[in-house]
Amino acid sequence: YVVSDTRRGEQTTRLKYWFDRTRDMTLARMQQFDSKGLLAGDITYSNYLPPEHNTGVRFPTEIYIDRPYEDYALRITLKSDSIQVNRKIPSTAFTLEPPPEWKETLRIVDLDKK
């Protein structure tokens, strides 16, 4: 199955999603188009792992990204034993410390406070 995403007021498709109906409707491909309708990115997903026993989540172990106008492609291969679903992550994993030379000029905004 193919699902096309067109933004309101635009004539061209911006995203297309391909779902493999023979493999539990997994995402097989995604294409991104620019405002002129030209292909900006083409991503394929394959070799999905079986569903996680607790979550039912399936992961592709091979992802291929092609960006024709930026003249590059990238293949990502995941090792199945390296994937951990919903594991505990310490809050320090999301803490970024600015370099010392930025401390005087850096403005910090707390997005949780309004």
C-alpha positions as a Markdown table, in Angstrom:
| # | Residue | x | y | z |
|---|---|---|---|---|
| 1 | Tyr | 0.0 | 0.0 | 0.0 |
| 2 | Val | 1.1 | 3.6 | -0.7 |
| 3 | Val | 0.0 | 6.6 | 1.4 |
| 4 | Ser | 0.7 | 10.1 | -0.1 |
| 5 | Asp | 0.9 | 13.2 | 2.1 |
| 6 | Thr | 0.1 | 16.5 | 0.5 |
| 7 | Arg | 0.1 | 19.7 | 2.4 |
| 8 | Arg | -3.0 | 21.9 | 2.5 |
| 9 | Gly | -2.9 | 24.4 | -0.3 |
| 10 | Glu | -0.1 | 22.7 | -2.2 |
| 11 | Gln | -0.4 | 20.8 | -5.5 |
| 12 | Thr | 2.5 | 18.4 | -5.1 |
| 13 | Thr | 2.9 | 15.4 | -2.8 |
| 14 | Arg | 5.5 | 16.0 | 0.0 |
| 15 | Leu | 5.8 | 12.4 | 1.4 |
| 16 | Lys | 5.0 | 8.9 | 0.2 |
| 17 | Tyr | 5.0 | 5.9 | 2.5 |
| 18 | Trp | 5.1 | 2.3 | 1.2 |
| 19 | Phe | 3.7 | -0.4 | 3.6 |
| 20 | Asp | 4.4 | -4.1 | 2.9 |
| 21 | Arg | 1.1 | -5.8 | 3.3 |
| 22 | Thr | 2.8 | -9.2 | 3.2 |
| 23 | Arg | 4.9 | -8.4 | 6.3 |
| 24 | Asp | 2.5 | -7.1 | 8.9 |
| 25 | Met | 2.2 | -3.7 | 7.2 |
| 26 | Thr | 5.7 | -2.7 | 8.0 |
| 27 | Leu | 7.1 | 0.5 | 6.5 |
| 28 | Ala | 9.1 | -0.5 | 3.5 |
| 29 | Arg | 9.9 | 2.9 | 1.9 |
| 30 | Met | 9.5 | 6.6 | 2.4 |
| 31 | Gln | 10.1 | 9.3 | -0.2 |
| 32 | Gln | 10.4 | 13.0 | 0.5 |
| 33 | Phe | 9.7 | 15.6 | -2.2 |
| 34 | Asp | 10.6 | 19.3 | -2.3 |
| 35 | Ser | 8.0 | 22.1 | -3.0 |
| 36 | Lys | 8.5 | 21.6 | -6.7 |
| 37 | Gly | 7.7 | 17.9 | -6.5 |
| 38 | Leu | 11.3 | 16.7 | -7.1 |
| 39 | Leu | 12.6 | 13.7 | -5.1 |
| 40 | Ala | 14.7 | 15.0 | -2.2 |
| 41 | Gly | 15.1 | 11.8 | -0.2 |
| 42 | Asp | 14.4 | 8.1 | -0.7 |
| 43 | Ile | 14.6 | 5.8 | 2.4 |
| 44 | Thr | 14.1 | 2.0 | 2.4 |
| 45 | Tyr | 13.6 | -0.1 | 5.4 |
| 46 | Ser | 14.2 | -3.9 | 5.4 |
| 47 | Asn | 15.1 | -7.0 | 7.3 |
| 48 | Tyr | 12.7 | -6.3 | 10.2 |
| 49 | Leu | 13.3 | -8.2 | 13.5 |
| 50 | Pro | 10.4 | -10.2 | 15.0 |
| 51 | Pro | 8.2 | -8.2 | 17.3 |
| 52 | Glu | 9.5 | -7.5 | 20.8 |
| 53 | His | 7.8 | -9.8 | 23.2 |
| 54 | Asn | 6.7 | -7.0 | 25.6 |
| 55 | Thr | 6.0 | -4.2 | 23.2 |
| 56 | Gly | 5.1 | -5.7 | 19.8 |
| 57 | Val | 7.5 | -3.2 | 18.3 |
| 58 | Arg | 9.4 | -4.3 | 15.1 |
| 59 | Phe | 12.7 | -2.7 | 14.0 |
| 60 | Pro | 14.3 | -2.7 | 10.5 |
| 61 | Thr | 17.9 | -3.8 | 10.7 |
| 62 | Glu | 18.8 | -2.3 | 7.4 |
| 63 | Ile | 18.0 | 1.3 | 6.4 |
| 64 | Tyr | 19.2 | 2.9 | 3.2 |
| 65 | Ile | 19.0 | 6.6 | 2.7 |
| 66 | Asp | 19.5 | 8.2 | -0.7 |
| 67 | Arg | 19.6 | 12.0 | -1.0 |
| 68 | Pro | 20.1 | 12.6 | -4.8 |
| 69 | Tyr | 20.4 | 16.4 | -4.7 |
| 70 | Glu | 22.9 | 16.4 | -1.9 |
| 71 | Asp | 24.8 | 13.7 | -3.7 |
| 72 | Tyr | 25.1 | 11.1 | -1.0 |
| 73 | Ala | 23.7 | 7.9 | 0.2 |
| 74 | Leu | 24.0 | 6.1 | 3.5 |
| 75 | Arg | 23.4 | 2.4 | 4.5 |
| 76 | Ile | 22.7 | 1.8 | 8.2 |
| 77 | Thr | 22.9 | -1.8 | 9.5 |
| 78 | Leu | 21.8 | -2.5 | 13.1 |
| 79 | Lys | 22.9 | -5.4 | 15.1 |
| 80 | Ser | 19.9 | -7.1 | 16.5 |
| 81 | Asp | 21.5 | -7.7 | 19.9 |
| 82 | Ser | 22.2 | -4.0 | 20.3 |
| 83 | Ile | 18.5 | -2.9 | 20.3 |
| 84 | Gln | 16.9 | -2.3 | 23.7 |
| 85 | Val | 13.2 | -1.2 | 23.8 |
| 86 | Asn | 12.0 | 1.0 | 26.6 |
| 87 | Arg | 15.1 | 0.7 | 28.7 |
| 88 | Lys | 15.8 | 3.1 | 31.6 |
| 89 | Ile | 17.8 | 6.1 | 30.4 |
| 90 | Pro | 19.4 | 8.4 | 33.0 |
| 91 | Ser | 18.3 | 12.0 | 32.8 |
| 92 | Thr | 21.9 | 13.0 | 32.4 |
| 93 | Ala | 21.8 | 11.4 | 28.9 |
| 94 | Phe | 20.0 | 14.5 | 27.8 |
| 95 | Thr | 22.1 | 17.1 | 29.5 |
| 96 | Leu | 24.2 | 19.3 | 27.2 |
| 97 | Glu | 27.0 | 21.3 | 28.8 |
| 98 | Pro | 28.1 | 24.3 | 26.7 |
| 99 | Pro | 31.8 | 24.9 | 26.1 |
| 100 | Pro | 33.3 | 27.3 | 28.7 |
| 101 | Glu | 33.8 | 30.0 | 26.1 |
| 102 | Trp | 30.1 | 30.2 | 25.5 |
| 103 | Lys | 29.0 | 30.7 | 29.1 |
| 104 | Glu | 29.1 | 34.5 | 28.9 |
| 105 | Thr | 27.0 | 34.8 | 25.7 |
| 106 | Leu | 24.7 | 31.8 | 25.8 |
| 107 | Arg | 21.1 | 32.3 | 26.6 |
| 108 | Ile | 19.4 | 29.2 | 28.1 |
| 109 | Val | 15.6 | 28.8 | 27.7 |
| 110 | Asp | 13.7 | 26.3 | 29.8 |
| 111 | Leu | 11.0 | 25.0 | 27.5 |
| 112 | Asp | 9.1 | 23.4 | 30.4 |
| 113 | Lys | 8.5 | 26.9 | 31.9 |
| 114 | Lys | 6.1 | 29.3 | 30.3 |
